[in-house]
Amino acid sequence: MPKLIPPAIRQYAQFEGRMSRSQYLRWLALLFVYYMIAGWIDLQFIAPALGYLPNEDVREKYAVTIVGLLLFLPWLTASVRRLHDVSQSGWWMLFAIPMFLILYFRNEVGLSAYLFLADSFVTPLLPQSITELAIMWLPWIVNGLAALSYLPVIYWSLKKGLKQENRFGFPS
């Protein structure tokens, strides 16, 4: 039975040690599956119970939020152990915080900034000035900043791990 539980969940609060690239990528794929199932539950069961119509945009994502909160610590510890495998400090995961805050609140922040800056914005397809053009690109700029803040961690997560012992221990 313990083989069915992924190592990232079995070692959910263990920051020490190393995690190989293949283990980490399998963990990320499993996370993706968990989030897809939670999103399906939100759309199929929770949204209709809240009164949403079938093709309506659902803003409340309760199952996804619960899964995200439950799997945050296992994701963080697995990511830190993955960085240890390429001989990097786990403190680099602090760069994930701006990315997640931006991605989580981008709709609210982007819409607020758009409404604040675009009081006289008449037609979004034909901007009248460079300011209106910048306002149109605001969501893309925010997403780009989020991705840039996390780029070193993405690179190290995909880099091949060291075969020999490093300051974080032996390879797994």
N, C-alpha and C positions, 0 to 999 in steps of 0.2 A: 504493500500500500504506500509506503513512503516514496517509492519511485514515481508515483503519479503526481506528487507535489513538487513543483519546480524548485530548484535550489535557491532561487531568489526569495521565494516565500518561506522555505525552511530556515533560511538564514536572514530573516527579515530585519533584524536589528544588529547585524554583524558588519561593521565597517572595515574590520581587519581582513587581510588576505587579498587574494586576486581572483579574477573571473576571466576566463578565456573569451576571445572574440566570438567563437561559435556559441558558447553558452549565453553570452549577452544578447546576440542577435536572435536566438531562439526565445529568450525572455521577452524581448521587444515584440516579437511576432505574437507571443501569447498575450501580452498586454493589449495589442491591437485587437485580438479576438475578443478579449474581455470587454473592451470599450465598444466594439461593434455589437456584441450581445446586449450590453447595457443600453446602447442607443436604440436598438430594436425594441427592447422592453419599454423604453420611454415612449417611442412612437406608437407601439401597438396597444399598450395597456394604460399607461399613465396619462398620455395626452388626451385620449378620448374621455377618460374619467374626469379630466379638468375642463372638458367642453370644447376641445379643439376639433375642427373639421378635418377630414382626411388629408387635404392638400394645403392646410394652413401651416405657416411657419411657427414652430414650437420653440418658445424661449426657455421654458422650464425643463431642465434636464436633470431630474432627481436621481434616476438610477446611475447615470453617467457621473454625477457629482459624488454619489456614495462610493462607486467603484474607484473613482479617482482618489478620494480620501483614504480608502482602505489600502490601496496599492501604492500610495505615495512613498511610504517608508521603504517597502521592498524595492521600488524603482530606484530610490536614492541610494540605498546601500549597494545594490547591484552596480549602479553607475560609478560609485566610488571605488568598488573593487575592480571594475573594468579599468578605471584610470590607473589604479595601482599596478595592473598588469603591464602597462606601457611606461611604468616608472614615473607617473605624474601624481601630484598630491590630489587628494579628494576635495580639497578646498576649491578647486577649479569648478566644482559643481555650483558654487555661488553664482556663476554666470547664467545658470538656468533660471534663477529667480526673476531677473528682468524679463526674460523670454516668456515665462509662464504668466507673469502679471500682465504683460502687454497682450499676449494672445487671449487670456481669459477676459480682460476688460476692454478689448479693442473695439467692440461694437459700441459700448457705452461711451468710451472716451472719444472714439472717432465720430460718433453721431453728435455728441455734445460740441466738439470742436467744429464740426461741419456746420451745425446750426448757429453757433456763435459767430463764426467767420463769414457765413454765407447768407446773411439777412437779405441781401439784394441779389442773390444768385438766382437768375431767371431760368436759364436753360442749361442743364448739365452737359449737353452735347456740344454746345458752341460757347466755350469760355470767352468772356469779353476782355479779360486782363490776365496777367501772369499770376496774380493772387488767386483768381478763380481756378486757374489751371492747377496751382499748388494745392488748393482745397480739394480738387477732384482726385489728386494723387495721394492725399493724406493717408487713407487706409493702407495703401501699398508701401508708403514710407514707414509707417508704424510696423508693419509686418517685416519689412526689410531690416529695421533696427533690431527687432526681436531675433531674427535669424543670425545677424552679425554678432550679437552678444553671445551666442551659443556656438559659434563656428569652431573655436578651438576644441571644445569638448566633443563635438561631432567628429572632428578629424581624429582625435585620440581614441574615440570609441570604435572607429572603423580601422584603426592602425593595427597591424599584427603585433601581438604581445611578445615580450622577451622570453627566450627559451631558458635563460639562466636565472639564478636567484638574484633578486634586487632587494632594495631596502624594505620592501613590503612582504618578502617571503618567497617561497618557491612557487612555480607555476602550478595551476590546478589541473 
